[in-house]
Amino acid sequence: AKSGDKDAQRQVQLLEKVKHHLDEAKPVRTLALHKEEKADLYFLHLLTVKPVMYIANIDEEGFRNNPHLHTVHSIAEEEAAEVVVICNKLESEIAELEDNEKMEFLQDLDMTEPGLDRVIRAGYKLLGLQTYFTAGEKEVRAWTVKQGATAPASAGVIHTDFEKGFIRAEVISYDDFIEHNGEQGAKEVGKWRLEGKEYIVQDGDVIHFRFNV
């Protein structure tokens, strides 16, 4: 048999499996698929194959013993999806406060951060994204890359020349950068390191790229 026939037969079997799953009113994202099968389905741009999270907007009294919230959690659990619970009214009030007042307000509500922060973090997790930083004398910037991105690929987010001419990355973890008051302090205690082309960038890395084109 020709390889093309085998590929077509495999795709037909995959589509039949997907159709059966959809006929049961189940989203494609809950169907166990191999990496190759997911690639075969890409051209269809199926809506229900996309990852999902649920954002539940409730009133101030609805954080505990809320039957509607329990229902959302049950639905999300079937899809292994995350639920982020927020209260728009509280979020609006938090946004109007100064930083010191904001922390006091959150503590009174037994919260550690605003709901918007939790939505952003859940979205990053869902999409497999992470952030690294570049820090100069005049500017600090955050850059978004895929989890598992190499140092050259991450440099390419800033400019393609950074990736093409990548030499090395000078890296400090975010926690070390903060704890030791910046790059010089981190260097003094041995928390500054050199990484090459195979380095996998970690969430929160503070990086200075060396390149030549």
C-alpha positions in Angstrom: 0.0 0.0 0.0 1.2 3.5 -0.7 2.2 5.7 2.2 -0.4 8.3 1.1 -3.2 5.7 1.4 -2.0 4.8 4.9 -2.0 8.4 5.9 -5.5 8.9 4.5 -6.7 5.7 6.3 -5.2 6.9 9.6 -6.9 10.3 9.2 -10.3 8.7 8.4 -10.0 6.6 11.6 -9.1 9.7 13.6 -12.0 11.7 12.2 -14.4 8.8 13.0 -13.2 8.8 16.6 -13.6 12.5 16.9 -17.1 12.4 15.4 -18.2 9.7 17.8 -16.9 11.8 20.7 -18.7 14.9 19.4 -21.9 12.9 18.9 -21.8 12.2 22.7 -21.8 16.0 23.2 -18.2 15.9 24.5 -15.6 18.6 23.6 -12.6 17.3 21.6 -10.2 18.6 24.2 -11.5 15.8 26.5 -10.6 13.1 24.0 -7.3 11.3 24.6 -5.2 12.0 21.5 -1.5 11.4 20.7 0.7 14.3 19.6 0.5 13.2 16.0 -3.3 13.0 16.1 -3.5 16.5 17.5 -1.3 17.7 14.6 -3.6 15.9 12.1 -6.6 17.8 13.5 -5.0 21.2 13.4 -6.2 22.0 9.9 -9.8 21.7 11.0 -9.5 24.5 13.6 -12.1 22.8 15.8 -13.4 25.2 18.5 -13.8 22.5 21.2 -10.2 21.3 20.8 -9.0 24.7 22.3 -8.0 24.7 25.9 -10.5 26.3 28.3 -10.7 27.8 31.8 -13.8 29.0 33.6 -14.1 32.4 35.3 -16.9 32.5 37.8 -18.1 36.0 38.7 -19.9 36.0 42.0 -21.2 38.5 44.5 -19.5 39.3 47.7 -21.4 36.7 49.7 -21.0 33.9 47.2 -17.5 32.6 47.9 -18.7 30.0 50.3 -21.6 27.5 50.1 -22.6 28.7 46.6 -24.5 26.0 44.7 -23.9 27.7 41.3 -20.2 27.8 42.0 -20.3 24.1 42.9 -21.9 23.4 39.5 -19.2 25.3 37.6 -16.5 23.3 39.5 -18.2 20.1 38.6 -18.4 21.0 34.9 -14.7 22.1 34.9 -13.6 19.0 36.7 -15.0 16.8 33.8 -12.7 18.7 31.4 -9.7 18.9 33.8 -10.1 22.7 33.5 -9.3 25.4 36.1 -11.9 27.6 37.7 -10.9 31.2 38.8 -13.4 32.8 41.1 -13.7 36.6 41.1 -16.1 39.3 42.3 -16.2 42.2 39.9 -17.5 44.6 42.5 -14.5 43.8 44.8 -12.1 43.9 41.8 -13.3 47.4 40.9 -12.8 48.6 44.5 -9.3 47.1 44.6 -8.3 48.8 41.4 -9.0 52.2 43.0 -6.7 51.7 46.0 -3.1 52.6 46.5 -0.7 49.6 46.9 -0.5 49.8 50.7 -4.3 50.1 51.0 -4.7 47.3 48.5 -2.8 44.8 50.6 -4.8 45.7 53.8 -8.0 45.4 51.9 -7.0 41.9 50.5 -5.9 40.7 53.9 -9.3 41.7 55.4 -10.9 39.5 52.7 -8.4 36.6 53.4 -7.0 37.1 49.9 -3.4 37.2 48.9 -3.8 38.9 45.5 -6.5 40.4 43.2 -8.6 38.2 41.1 -7.1 39.7 37.9 -3.7 38.4 38.9 -5.1 34.9 39.3 -6.9 35.1 35.9 -3.6 36.1 34.2 -1.6 33.4 35.9 -4.2 30.8 35.0 -4.3 32.0 31.4 -0.5 31.7 31.2 -0.6 28.2 32.6 -3.4 27.1 30.3 -1.5 28.3 27.2 1.9 27.0 28.4 3.4 30.5 28.6 6.0 32.0 31.0 7.8 35.3 31.5 11.4 36.3 31.6 12.9 39.8 32.3 15.5 42.0 30.8 16.8 44.7 33.2 18.9 47.7 32.2 19.8 50.9 34.0 16.8 52.8 32.5 14.2 50.0 31.8 13.0 46.7 33.0 10.8 44.7 30.6 8.9 41.4 30.7 8.9 39.1 27.7 6.5 36.2 27.1 7.7 32.9 25.7 6.5 29.3 25.6 7.4 27.0 28.4 10.4 25.0 27.3 11.8 27.7 25.1 15.6 27.7 24.7 17.7 30.8 25.4 18.2 31.6 21.6 14.5 31.2 20.9 13.7 33.5 23.9 16.2 36.0 22.7 14.4 36.0 19.3 11.3 37.4 20.9 13.2 40.7 21.5 14.8 40.7 18.0 15.5 38.0 15.4 19.2 39.2 15.3 19.5 38.2 19.0 18.5 34.6 18.1 20.6 34.4 14.9 23.8 35.7 16.5 23.3 34.2 20.0 26.5 33.6 21.9 25.4 33.2 25.5 22.9 34.2 28.2 23.8 35.8 31.5 21.1 34.6 33.9 19.9 35.4 37.4 16.7 33.9 38.8 14.0 36.4 39.8 14.2 35.5 43.5 18.0 35.9 43.6 17.8 39.2 41.8 15.4 40.6 44.4 17.0 39.0 47.4 20.5 40.4 46.5 19.4 43.8 45.3 20.1 43.4 41.6 22.8 42.0 39.3 25.9 43.1 41.2 24.6 41.7 44.5 23.7 38.4 42.8 27.2 38.2 41.2 28.9 38.7 44.6 27.2 35.7 46.1 27.6 33.5 43.0 24.0 33.6 41.8 24.9 35.0 38.3 25.6 32.3 35.7 26.4 31.8 32.0 24.2 29.6 29.9 24.5 28.4 26.3 22.3 27.5 23.4 20.7 24.5 25.1 19.6 26.3 28.2 15.8 26.1 28.8 14.6 29.5 30.1 12.8 29.4 33.4 9.8 31.5 34.5 11.1 34.7 36.2 14.7 34.5 34.8 16.4 37.8 34.5 18.6 37.6 31.4 21.1 39.6 29.5 21.8 38.2 26.1 25.2 38.3 24.3 25.1 38.1 20.5 27.0 38.9 17.4 25.7 39.4 13.8 
